[in-house]
Amino acid sequence: MVSFMAAALIKLSSLSAADGIACLSMTRWWMAFCLFFRTLRADDSNWQTLTALPDKEGFAGGFAGVSQNVLLVAGGANFPDKMPWEGGTKVWYDAVFALRDPKGDWEKVGKLPKPNGYGVSLTDEHGLICLGGGDSSENFKEVFRLEWVNGRLDVRLLPSLPKSSALMSGVISGRKLYILGGIEKPTDALALADFWLLDLDRLDQGWQSMPPCPGKPRILATLGAINDAVFVFSGAALMLGPDGKAKRDWLKDGWKFTIAEGWQQLADLPRVSVAAPSPAPIREGRFLVLGGDDGSLVHFEPPNKHPGFPCDVLAYDWKNDSWGVHGILPFSLVTTPCVQWHERILIPGGEARPGKRSPHIWWTIK
């Protein structure tokens, strides 16, 4: 730890005056501290990289999951030519890539029904379930499963969502699939309050509306599930800003839902965490919230010098309703799924900072 601190301080001492001013607040200092941590050796963390996605930019808002022990990554969006503040245009994709072995290379194995991003990715025993999402002009309600069958990709339709939705969150608890929040249209300035359930053993019943979360309707929360209970962590509510566009209300509340007992409020998170990789994995009896955007650098200037998002791992002990910190990530990636593969936690790229994506695939060493 001493060498870690020393390396960080050496890096900090090399900042320009302008960068130093930008990091004066504790939050921004910590963001810079996390950024410098990522320059240390890979063996200083519990994470390592696999073969990068075959796209130099990478994707945010993609779908990812596992079918027949094959890792699938699909869709998403990026800025291939220029950053948004330079007049760049966001492009949505439909490619599906497969990684059959952790030591192997990616293969392009098919396409989504249409370019799509910012929906929900969940894995069941058959494959990767892709829910909703959208593109630049509309959000979608379609739900389908990508299945790896006899060495090729199959697409199986599932019951569509009750409403078109993107930027929502989801989780599978037992054999029940839950979806919370999101927005119905790309231009919406209010989040959906809906909370939906699909019983995977009773698909003929379709989606059921469940009691909405008592907290504010939200986008990009982190969901987790254990013992038939669904947990909701943070996210952002939406409101109409003075310019007529959606403005985020950054939340750090937590909630628990069971069919038997309904909703219960939990201890607040130590900080806001929006768009962290979801669903939240469980390790050592705690949910892990892997980084996420805390909203502290929303108006950071210049945008090309943005230091990235928080890289601390928040840990929630559901037995004691308490929070702690569970280490530091060697990356900060948001608007990306969290996947369990070979009994490890895997993060398939995502948004590294505003406008900038990453093609890197991270997973835990153990």
C-alpha positions in Angstrom: 0.0 0.0 0.0 2.9 2.4 0.8 4.3 1.8 -2.7 0.8 2.3 -4.2 0.4 5.7 -2.4 3.9 6.8 -3.4 3.3 6.0 -7.0 0.0 7.9 -6.9 1.7 10.9 -5.3 4.5 10.9 -7.9 1.9 10.9 -10.6 -0.1 13.7 -8.9 3.0 15.8 -8.6 3.4 15.7 -12.4 -0.1 17.3 -13.0 -0.2 20.6 -14.8 -1.5 23.6 -12.9 -4.8 23.5 -14.7 -5.2 19.8 -13.9 -4.3 20.4 -10.3 -7.0 23.0 -10.0 -9.5 20.6 -11.5 -8.6 18.0 -8.8 -8.8 20.3 -5.7 -12.0 18.8 -4.3 -11.7 15.5 -2.4 -14.0 13.9 -4.9 -11.9 14.9 -7.9 -8.7 14.1 -6.1 -10.0 10.6 -5.4 -11.0 10.2 -9.1 -7.5 11.2 -10.1 -6.1 8.8 -7.5 -8.2 5.9 -9.0 -7.0 6.9 -12.5 -3.4 6.6 -11.4 -4.0 3.3 -9.7 -4.9 1.9 -13.1 -1.3 2.6 -14.3 0.1 0.2 -11.8 0.9 -3.4 -12.5 -1.9 -5.8 -13.3 -0.9 -8.1 -10.4 -1.7 -5.3 -8.0 -5.4 -6.1 -8.4 -7.7 -9.1 -8.6 -8.5 -8.4 -12.2 -7.0 -9.3 -15.6 -7.9 -8.7 -19.2 -8.9 -11.2 -21.9 -8.7 -10.7 -25.6 -10.1 -7.3 -26.5 -13.3 -7.0 -28.6 -12.5 -6.7 -32.3 -13.4 -3.0 -32.5 -10.9 -0.3 -31.7 -13.4 1.9 -30.0 -15.4 -0.7 -28.1 -19.1 -0.2 -27.1 -21.2 1.2 -24.3 -24.7 -0.1 -23.7 -24.0 -3.5 -25.2 -25.6 -6.8 -24.4 -23.6 -9.6 -22.9 -24.1 -13.0 -21.4 -23.4 -16.7 -21.7 -24.9 -19.6 -23.7 -23.5 -23.2 -23.5 -20.4 -21.7 -21.8 -19.8 -19.4 -24.8 -19.5 -15.7 -23.9 -21.6 -13.5 -26.2 -21.3 -9.7 -26.6 -23.7 -7.9 -28.9 -24.9 -4.4 -30.0 -24.1 -1.2 -28.2 -23.0 2.2 -29.4 -19.9 4.4 -29.8 -18.6 7.5 -31.5 -16.4 6.1 -34.3 -15.2 9.3 -35.8 -15.3 12.3 -33.4 -16.2 12.8 -29.8 -19.7 14.3 -29.1 -18.2 17.7 -28.2 -16.5 17.8 -31.6 -19.7 17.2 -33.4 -19.4 13.4 -33.6 -22.5 11.2 -34.1 -23.3 8.2 -32.0 -23.6 5.0 -34.0 -25.6 1.9 -32.9 -24.5 -1.6 -33.8 -26.0 -5.1 -34.4 -23.0 -7.4 -34.5 -22.8 -10.4 -32.2 -19.4 -11.6 -31.1 -18.6 -14.9 -29.4 -15.6 -16.0 -27.3 -15.6 -19.8 -26.9 -12.5 -20.0 -24.6 -11.0 -17.4 -22.3 -7.7 -17.8 -24.1 -9.2 -17.7 -27.5 -10.1 -15.0 -30.0 -13.4 -13.3 -30.7 -15.6 -14.5 -33.7 -18.4 -12.5 -35.3 -21.2 -15.1 -35.3 -24.3 -13.2 -36.2 -26.5 -10.1 -35.9 -29.2 -8.7 -33.6 -32.6 -8.2 -35.3 -31.6 -4.5 -35.6 -28.9 -2.2 -34.2 -29.6 -1.9 -30.4 -28.1 -0.6 -27.2 -28.8 0.4 -23.6 -31.3 -2.4 -22.8 -30.9 -5.1 -20.2 -28.7 -8.3 -20.4 -29.5 -11.3 -18.3 -28.4 -14.9 -18.6 -30.5 -18.0 -17.8 -29.7 -21.7 -18.4 -30.4 -21.4 -22.1 -28.6 -18.2 -23.1 -28.4 -14.4 -23.2 -31.7 -12.6 -22.8 -31.8 -9.2 -24.4 -34.6 -6.9 -23.2 -35.6 -3.6 -24.8 -33.0 -1.1 -25.6 -33.1 1.4 -28.5 -31.4 3.5 -31.0 -31.2 7.2 -31.8 -34.8 7.5 -32.8 -36.8 5.0 -30.7 -36.7 2.6 -27.8 -37.8 -1.0 -28.2 -40.1 -3.5 -26.4 -38.8 -6.7 -28.0 -37.3 -9.4 -25.8 -35.3 -12.3 -27.3 -32.8 -14.9 -26.2 -29.5 -15.5 -28.0 -28.7 -19.2 -27.8 -25.6 -21.1 -28.9 -26.8 -24.3 -30.5 -24.5 -26.8 -32.3 -21.9 -24.2 -32.9 -24.1 -21.4 -34.3 -26.3 -18.6 -33.0 -30.1 -18.9 -32.7 -32.5 -16.1 -31.8 -35.6 -17.1 -29.8 -38.4 -14.6 -29.2 -39.8 -14.1 -25.7 -42.8 -12.0 -24.6 -42.3 -8.4 -25.4 -42.1 -5.8 -22.6 -45.4 -3.9 -21.8 -43.7 -0.7 -23.0 -40.8 0.3 -25.0 -37.9 0.8 -22.6 -34.2 1.6 -22.5 -31.8 2.6 -19.6 -33.8 0.3 -17.3 -32.3 -2.4 -15.0 -33.0 -6.1 -14.6 -32.2 -9.2 -12.6 -33.3 -12.9 -12.5 -34.4 -14.1 -9.0 -35.1 -17.8 -9.0 -37.1 -18.4 -12.2 -38.5 -14.9 -12.2 -37.2 -12.0 -14.3 -37.6 -8.4 -13.0 -37.3 -5.1 -14.9 -37.3 -1.7 -13.1 -37.5 1.8 -14.5 -36.0 3.2 -17.7 -37.4 5.6 -20.2 -40.0 4.9 -22.9 -38.7 7.3 -25.5 -35.2 8.6 -26.0 -36.3 12.2 -25.4 -38.3 11.5 -22.2 -37.5 13.7 -19.3 -39.2 11.4 -16.7 -38.3 7.9 -15.9 -40.8 5.0 -15.8 -42.0 4.0 -12.4 -42.9 0.5 -13.7 -41.7 -2.7 -12.1 -42.4 -5.8 -14.2 -42.1 -9.5 -13.6 -41.9 -12.4 -16.2 -42.1 -15.9 -14.9 -39.7 -17.9 -17.1 -41.7 -21.1 -16.3 -45.0 -19.5 -17.3 -44.2 -17.5 -20.4 -47.8 -17.8 -21.6 -48.8 -15.4 -18.7 -46.6 -12.7 -20.1 -45.4 -9.7 -18.1 -47.0 -8.8 -14.8 -47.0 -5.3 -13.3 -45.7 -5.4 -9.7 -46.0 -2.7 -7.0 -43.6 0.2 -8.0 -40.6 1.0 -5.9 -41.5 3.7 -3.3 -38.4 5.6 -4.2 -38.2 8.0 -7.2 -38.6 6.4 -10.6 -35.1 5.9 -12.0 -32.8 4.9 -14.8 -29.5 3.0 -14.7 -29.9 1.5 -11.2 -27.9 -1.6 -10.1 -30.1 -4.6 -9.3 -29.2 -7.8 -7.4 -31.0 -10.8 -6.2 -30.7 -13.5 -3.6 -33.2 -15.8 -1.7 -36.1 -14.7 -3.9 -35.4 -11.0 -2.9 -34.6 -8.2 -5.4 -32.3 -5.4 -4.4 -32.2 -1.9 -6.0 -29.2 0.3 -5.5 -28.9 3.9 -6.6 -29.5 5.1 -10.1 -30.8 8.5 -11.3 -34.2 10.1 -11.4 -35.0 12.5 -14.3 -36.5 16.0 -14.3 -37.0 18.6 -17.0 -34.0 21.1 -17.0 -34.2 24.8 -17.8 -33.1 24.0 -21.4 -36.1 21.7 -21.9 -33.9 18.5 -21.8 -33.8 15.8 -19.2 -31.6 16.5 -16.1 -30.5 13.8 -13.7 -31.3 13.7 -10.0 -28.6 11.6 -8.6 -29.8 9.0 -6.1 -28.1 6.9 -3.4 -31.0 5.1 -1.8 -31.4 1.3 -1.6 -34.5 -0.9 -1.7 -35.5 -4.6 -1.2 -38.5 -6.3 -2.7 -40.1 -9.7 -2.1 -43.4 -10.9 -3.3 -44.4 -11.8 0.2 -43.4 -8.6 2.0 -43.3 -6.0 -0.8 -40.8 -3.1 -0.6 -38.5 -2.2 2.3 -36.0 0.7 2.3 -32.4 -0.1 2.9 -29.4 1.9 4.2 -28.2 4.5 1.7 -25.1 3.8 -0.4 -22.0 5.7 0.7 -22.1 7.6 -2.6 -24.2 7.7 -5.7 -23.5 4.9 -8.3 -25.3 5.3 -11.6 -24.9 2.9 -14.5 -22.5 0.5 -12.6 -22.2 -3.0 -14.2 -25.4 -4.8 -13.4 -26.7 -7.2 -12.1 -24.5 -6.8 -8.9 -22.4 -9.9 -8.3 -22.2 -11.5 -4.9 -18.9 -12.3 -3.1 -18.3 -13.2 0.5 -21.9 -12.7 1.4 -22.1 -9.2 0.0 -23.4 -7.5 -3.2 -20.7 -5.6 -5.0 -21.4 -2.3 -6.8 -18.5 -2.0 -9.2 -17.8 1.7 -9.6 -20.5 3.7 -11.3 -20.9 7.4 -12.0 -21.3 9.5 -8.9 -22.3 12.6 -10.8 -19.5 14.8 -9.4 -17.9 15.5 -12.8 -20.9 16.0 -14.9 -19.7 19.4 -16.1 -16.0 18.6 -16.2 -14.0 20.8 -18.6 -12.3 20.2 -20.9 -14.2 17.0 -21.6 -11.2 15.3 -23.3 -9.4 15.5 -19.9 -12.2 13.8 -17.9 -10.4 11.5 -15.4 -13.0 8.7 -15.6 -15.6 7.4 -13.1 -15.1 6.2 -9.5 -13.2 2.9 -9.3 -13.9 1.9 -5.7 -16.1 -1.2 -5.1 -19.0 -0.7 -2.7 -20.0 -3.8 -0.8 -23.5 -4.3 0.7 -24.0 -6.8 3.5 -27.7 -7.7 3.2 -27.8 -9.5 6.6 -26.7 -6.4 8.5 -28.0 -3.7 6.1 -24.6 -2.1 6.0 -22.1 -0.8 3.4 -18.4 -1.0 3.1 -15.6 -0.7 0.5 -14.3 -3.9 -1.1 -11.2 -2.8 -2.9 -10.3 -0.7 -6.0 -10.9 -1.5 -9.7 -8.1 -1.1 -12.2 -10.7 0.4 -14.6 -13.8 2.5 -14.5 -16.5 1.3 -16.9 -20.2 2.2 -16.9 -23.3 1.4 -19.0 -22.2 -2.2 -19.4 -23.5 -5.5 -18.1 -21.9 -7.7 -15.4 -21.5 -11.3 -16.5 -20.7 -14.5 -14.6 -18.4 -16.7 -16.7 -16.3 -19.7 -15.5 -17.4 -18.7 -11.9 -15.7 -15.3 -12.3 -17.0 -11.8 -12.6 -16.6 -10.4 -16.1 -17.0 -6.8 -17.4 -17.3 -6.6 -21.2 -16.1 -3.1 -22.1 -18.3 -0.1 -21.6 -18.0 3.6 -21.3 -14.6 4.6 -19.8 -15.4 8.3 -19.7 -17.9 10.5 -21.4 -17.8 9.8 -25.2 -15.0 7.3 -24.8 -15.7 3.5 -24.9 -13.4 0.6 -24.2 -12.9 -2.7 -26.1 -11.2 -4.3 -23.1 -12.7 -7.4 -21.4 -11.9 -7.6 -17.6 -12.5 -10.5 -15.4 -11.5 -11.5 -11.9 -8.5 -13.7 -11.3 -10.4 -15.8 -8.8 
